[in-house]
Amino acid sequence: MKNKQLDVILILILLAALILNTYNIWQDNAANQYYLAAVKSMTQSFHNFFFASFDSSGFVSVDKPPLVLWIQTIFAKIFGVHTWSVILPQALAGAGSVYLLY
């Protein structure tokens, strides 16, 4: 009985973390426009995807390690390039980190 109660509490905490991480995710100014443009450029060609290029010609690259941008680009390919689709991977990772800390 005690184990089931802990499972219910954990599920409620994870649900609260997911709600708090995704709150106002659909606002237009929720994402950094610089990185949103980079993700949009990375969806256009593999060269831009591999080098995390900011511009469409693949000349200017972003000043961050590309792993986070690669994950954001995959979500943007699935859901389209929107501010919420770029923030969604980080929101899910934030909710998942609550479970890992448990």
N, CA, C and O of each residue as an XYZ file, in Angstrom:
408
protein
N       0.819     -1.193      0.000
C       0.000      0.000      0.000
C       0.864      1.258      0.000
O       0.568      2.229     -0.697
N       1.934      1.228      0.791
C       2.797      2.392      0.886
C       3.524      2.652     -0.434
O       3.745      3.802     -0.813
N       3.893      1.577     -1.130
C       4.581      1.703     -2.406
C       3.674      2.326     -3.465
O       4.131      3.138     -4.270
N       2.397      1.955     -3.473
C       1.449      2.538     -4.427
C       1.251      4.019     -4.159
O       1.113      4.814     -5.089
N       1.238      4.383     -2.892
C       1.054      5.784     -2.534
C       2.251      6.611     -3.008
O       2.076      7.734     -3.480
N       3.452      6.069     -2.887
C       4.636      6.764     -3.376
C       4.607      6.906     -4.892
O       5.024      7.935     -5.424
N       4.123      5.892     -5.588
C       4.012      5.969     -7.042
C       3.035      7.058     -7.468
O       3.299      7.788     -8.424
N       1.925      7.170     -6.777
C       0.936      8.203     -7.101
C       1.517      9.586     -6.844
O       1.313     10.506     -7.637
N       2.239      9.734     -5.743
C       2.861     11.024     -5.428
C       3.912     11.372     -6.477
O       4.000     12.522     -6.907
N       4.706     10.393     -6.891
C       5.719     10.631     -7.919
C       5.073     11.045     -9.234
O       5.560     11.963     -9.893
N       4.005     10.396     -9.623
C       3.308     10.751    -10.862
C       2.753     12.167    -10.775
O       2.819     12.918    -11.748
N       2.210     12.537     -9.628
C       1.691     13.896     -9.459
C       2.807     14.939     -9.517
O       2.626     16.014    -10.088
N       3.946     14.625     -8.932
C       5.085     15.546     -8.985
C       5.605     15.673    -10.411
O       5.932     16.774    -10.855
N       5.686     14.557    -11.135
C       6.129     14.604    -12.534
C       5.145     15.379    -13.403
O       5.556     16.120    -14.296
N       3.873     15.215    -13.150
C       2.852     15.962    -13.886
C       2.964     17.455    -13.596
O       2.843     18.276    -14.506
N       3.194     17.808    -12.342
C       3.376     19.217    -11.983
C       4.624     19.788    -12.646
O       4.608     20.929    -13.107
N       5.704     19.011    -12.701
C       6.928     19.468    -13.357
C       6.705     19.674    -14.848
O       7.205     20.640    -15.424
N       5.964     18.779    -15.470
C       5.675     18.916    -16.896
C       4.820     20.147    -17.168
O       5.064     20.870    -18.133
N       3.834     20.387    -16.337
C       2.977     21.565    -16.510
C       3.782     22.843    -16.310
O       3.646     23.790    -17.085
N       4.616     22.878    -15.281
C       5.406     24.079    -15.019
C       6.455     24.322    -16.101
O       6.749     25.472    -16.426
N       7.015     23.264    -16.656
C       8.014     23.429    -17.713
C       7.400     23.833    -19.044
O       8.066     24.468    -19.862
N       6.159     23.482    -19.271
C       5.522     23.825    -20.546
C       4.572     25.008    -20.436
O       3.879     25.329    -21.401
N       4.525     25.661    -19.286
C       3.636     26.804    -19.093
C       4.064     27.954    -20.007
O       5.232     28.341    -20.013
N       3.135     28.491    -20.767
C       3.359     29.598    -21.715
C       4.386     29.257    -22.793
O       5.101     30.141    -23.266
N       4.464     28.015    -23.175
C       5.419     27.612    -24.204
C       5.002     28.127    -25.588
O       5.819     28.183    -26.507
N       3.731     28.499    -25.727
C       3.222     28.948    -27.016
C       3.362     30.445    -27.226
O       2.911     30.956    -28.251
N       3.966     31.160    -26.303
C       4.190     32.588    -26.501
C       5.212     32.789    -27.608
O       6.150     32.004    -27.745
N       5.030     33.837    -28.396
C       5.945     34.082    -29.508
C       7.337     34.493    -29.043
O       8.321     34.203    -29.724
N       7.437     35.153    -27.910
C       8.742     35.615    -27.451
C       9.385     34.660    -26.452
O      10.315     35.047    -25.745
N       8.913     33.438    -26.381
C       9.438     32.476    -25.408
C      10.822     31.965    -25.808
O      11.627     31.640    -24.934
N      11.112     31.888    -27.084
C      12.402     31.371    -27.544
C      13.298     32.525    -27.996
O      12.815     33.587    -28.388
N      14.592     32.300    -27.934
C      15.546     33.271    -28.433
C      15.477     33.270    -29.959
O      15.656     32.227    -30.588
N      15.224     34.413    -30.543
C      15.030     34.498    -31.992
C      16.298     34.144    -32.772
O      16.212     33.653    -33.897
N      17.457     34.387    -32.191
C      18.720     34.048    -32.844
C      18.832     32.540    -33.049
O      19.158     32.076    -34.142
N      18.563     31.791    -32.004
C      18.659     30.336    -32.101
C      17.480     29.740    -32.856
O      17.607     28.677    -33.464
N      16.347     30.407    -32.824
C      15.207     29.963    -33.629
C      15.534     30.080    -35.117
O      15.182     29.200    -35.902
N      16.206     31.164    -35.504
C      16.629     31.314    -36.899
C      17.673     30.264    -37.268
O      17.687     29.774    -38.397
N      18.541     29.920    -36.329
C      19.539     28.879    -36.594
C      18.869     27.531    -36.801
O      19.254     26.780    -37.697
N      17.876     27.215    -35.985
C      17.155     25.947    -36.138
C      16.420     25.922    -37.469
O      16.392     24.894    -38.146
N      15.828     27.040    -37.846
C      15.133     27.112    -39.138
C      16.111     26.888    -40.284
O      15.792     26.186    -41.244
N      17.290     27.475    -40.192
C      18.307     27.276    -41.223
C      18.796     25.831    -41.244
O      19.075     25.284    -42.310
N      18.901     25.216    -40.073
C      19.392     23.842    -39.989
C      18.401     22.837    -40.559
O      18.794     21.727    -40.919
N      17.122     23.202    -40.649
C      16.139     22.295    -41.243
C      16.209     22.293    -42.765
O      15.593     21.440    -43.405
N      16.944     23.227    -43.354
C      16.944     23.373    -44.804
C      17.970     22.501    -45.517
O      17.732     22.078    -46.648
N      19.103     22.223    -44.881
C      20.103     21.384    -45.545
C      20.924     20.620    -44.504
O      21.002     21.012    -43.340
N      21.532     19.521    -44.955
C      22.344     18.715    -44.042
C      23.615     19.454    -43.646
O      24.078     19.314    -42.514
N      24.187     20.236    -44.553
C      25.391     21.016    -44.238
C      25.109     21.979    -43.095
O      25.894     22.077    -42.152
N      24.004     22.678    -43.178
C      23.628     23.594    -42.100
C      23.330     22.827    -40.814
O      23.649     23.295    -39.721
N      22.723     21.659    -40.943
C      22.417     20.839    -39.773
C      23.693     20.374    -39.088
O      23.800     20.444    -37.864
N      24.653     19.904    -39.856
C      25.878     19.351    -39.282
C      26.745     20.420    -38.626
O      27.318     20.192    -37.561
N      26.841     21.593    -39.268
C      27.705     22.653    -38.749
C      26.962     23.685    -37.909
O      27.562     24.676    -37.493
N      25.686     23.481    -37.652
C      24.859     24.412    -36.867
C      24.977     25.825    -37.420
O      25.295     26.771    -36.700
N      24.714     25.942    -38.707
C      24.847     27.230    -39.380
C      23.649     28.116    -39.113
O      22.507     27.657    -39.070
N      23.931     29.388    -38.936
C      22.887     30.368    -38.653
C      22.204     30.844    -39.929
O      20.981     30.971    -39.976
N      22.989     31.101    -40.948
C      22.419     31.630    -42.192
C      22.115     30.499    -43.158
O      22.607     29.381    -43.002
N      21.304     30.801    -44.153
C      20.865     29.753    -45.086
C      21.975     29.282    -46.014
O      21.878     28.190    -46.575
N      23.031     30.079    -46.191
C      24.126     29.651    -47.057
C      25.141     28.781    -46.317
O      26.033     28.211    -46.944
N      25.018     28.673    -45.005
C      25.900     27.806    -44.236
C      27.247     28.412    -43.929
O      28.214     27.680    -43.718
N      27.339     29.741    -43.898
C      28.621     30.407    -43.684
C      28.850     30.771    -42.216
O      29.949     30.579    -41.694
N      27.831     31.287    -41.557
C      27.956     31.728    -40.168
C      27.418     30.631    -39.258
O      26.278     30.192    -39.405
N      28.247     30.196    -38.318
C      27.791     29.143    -37.408
C      27.453     29.737    -36.042
O      27.841     30.859    -35.719
N      26.732     28.969    -35.264
C      26.281     29.399    -33.946
C      27.390     29.146    -32.933
O      28.209     28.244    -33.112
N      27.411     29.942    -31.875
C      28.484     29.883    -30.886
C      28.250     28.870    -29.772
O      28.865     28.979    -28.711
N      27.386     27.897    -29.984
C      27.093     26.878    -28.975
C      27.444     25.500    -29.520
O      27.511     25.310    -30.734
N      27.667     24.545    -28.635
C      27.807     23.169    -29.116
C      26.515     22.731    -29.806
O      25.427     23.064    -29.336
N      26.614     22.001    -30.895
C      25.427     21.769    -31.730
C      24.451     20.714    -31.232
O      23.381     20.574    -31.824
N      24.758     19.964    -30.182
C      23.878     18.865    -29.781
C      22.473     19.351    -29.434
O      21.489     18.760    -29.878
N      22.370     20.406    -28.656
C      21.052     20.934    -28.286
C      20.317     21.424    -29.528
O      19.115     21.201    -29.671
N      21.033     22.087    -30.419
C      20.405     22.580    -31.648
C      19.984     21.428    -32.551
O      18.968     21.528    -33.239
N      20.741     20.341    -32.561
C      20.347     19.173    -33.357
C      19.029     18.596    -32.846
O      18.146     18.253    -33.633
N      18.904     18.491    -31.524
C      17.656     17.968    -30.950
C      16.497     18.905    -31.260
O      15.405     18.451    -31.601
N      16.728     20.214    -31.144
C      15.683     21.181    -31.472
C      15.301     21.099    -32.945
O      14.130     21.249    -33.291
N      16.279     20.862    -33.811
C      15.999     20.756    -35.244
C      15.161     19.517    -35.545
O      14.272     19.566    -36.395
N      15.430     18.425    -34.870
C      14.623     17.212    -35.068
C      13.178     17.476    -34.669
O      12.257     17.072    -35.379
N      12.971     18.149    -33.541
C      11.609     18.487    -33.126
C      10.970     19.473    -34.101
O       9.769     19.395    -34.361
N      11.762     20.399    -34.641
C      11.231     21.353    -35.617
C      10.867     20.652    -36.922
O       9.907     21.046    -37.585
N      11.614     19.626    -37.295
C      11.262     18.850    -38.491
C       9.953     18.094    -38.291
O       9.159     17.960    -39.223
N       9.731     17.602    -37.080
C       8.517     16.833    -36.795
C       7.307     17.746    -36.672
O       6.269     17.484    -37.279
N       7.430     18.826    -35.886
C       6.282     19.672    -35.565
C       6.235     20.982    -36.342
O       5.255     21.720    -36.234
N       7.263     21.287    -37.116
C       7.326     22.568    -37.805
C       8.137     23.566    -36.982
O       8.327     23.385    -35.779
N       8.610     24.611    -37.639
C       9.446     25.597    -36.953
C       8.544     26.608    -36.249
O       7.999     27.518    -36.874
N       8.400     26.433    -34.963
C       7.637     27.334    -34.101
C       8.436     27.524    -32.821
O       9.344     26.747    -32.526
N       8.095     28.552    -32.069
C       8.814     28.757    -30.809
C       8.577     27.601    -29.846
O       9.493     27.197    -29.130
N       7.363     27.066    -29.820
C       7.071     25.984    -28.878
C       7.770     24.687    -29.266
O       8.149     23.907    -28.393
N       7.946     24.446    -30.572
C       8.609     23.203    -30.976
C      10.108     23.252    -30.702
O      10.752     22.209    -30.589
N      10.666     24.452    -30.594
C      12.085     24.587    -30.273
C      12.310     24.462    -28.764
O      13.349     23.965    -28.330
N      11.343     24.910    -27.968
C      11.476     24.859    -26.511
C      11.044     23.505    -25.949
O      11.464     23.135    -24.852
N      10.225     22.769    -26.672
C       9.678     21.508    -26.175
C      10.739     20.500    -25.710
O      10.539     19.879    -24.666
N      11.859     20.302    -26.426
C      12.851     19.336    -25.924
C      13.407     19.709    -24.547
O      13.618     18.837    -23.704
N      13.644     21.005    -24.321
C      14.153     21.428    -23.024
C      13.095     21.277    -21.935
O      13.422     20.952    -20.794
N      11.837     21.511    -22.280
C      10.761     21.337    -21.302
C      10.626     19.868    -20.911
O      10.437     19.551    -19.737
N      10.723     18.978    -21.885
C      10.654     17.543    -21.584
C      11.875     17.080    -20.790
O      11.762     16.230    -19.907
N      13.036     17.641    -21.109
C      14.244     17.295    -20.358
C      14.158     17.801    -18.922
O      14.627     17.137    -17.999
N      13.563     18.967    -18.734
C      13.388     19.488    -17.379
C      12.468     18.618    -16.553
O      12.732     18.373    -15.376
N      11.389     18.148    -17.160
C      10.478     17.247    -16.447
C      11.144     15.891    -16.209
O      10.933     15.269    -15.168
N      11.940     15.437    -17.163
C      12.652     14.175    -16.993
C      13.726     14.241    -15.916
O      14.014     13.238    -15.262
N      14.314     15.407    -15.731
C      15.335     15.549    -14.690
C      14.734     15.414    -13.292
O      15.419     14.999    -12.357
N      13.460     15.762    -13.150
C      12.792     15.565    -11.861
C      12.747     14.073    -11.534
O      12.979     13.674    -10.393
N      12.450     13.258    -12.536
C      12.425     11.803    -12.320
C      13.826     11.274    -12.005
O      13.989     10.408    -11.145
N      14.832     11.795    -12.703
C      16.199     11.337    -12.444
C      16.659     11.705    -11.036
O      17.394     10.946    -10.404
N      16.236     12.846    -10.555
C      16.608     13.243     -9.198
C      15.884     12.427     -8.140
O      16.344     12.323     -7.004
N      14.750     11.849     -8.517
C      14.018     10.998     -7.591
C      14.826      9.754     -7.318
O      14.392      8.890     -6.556
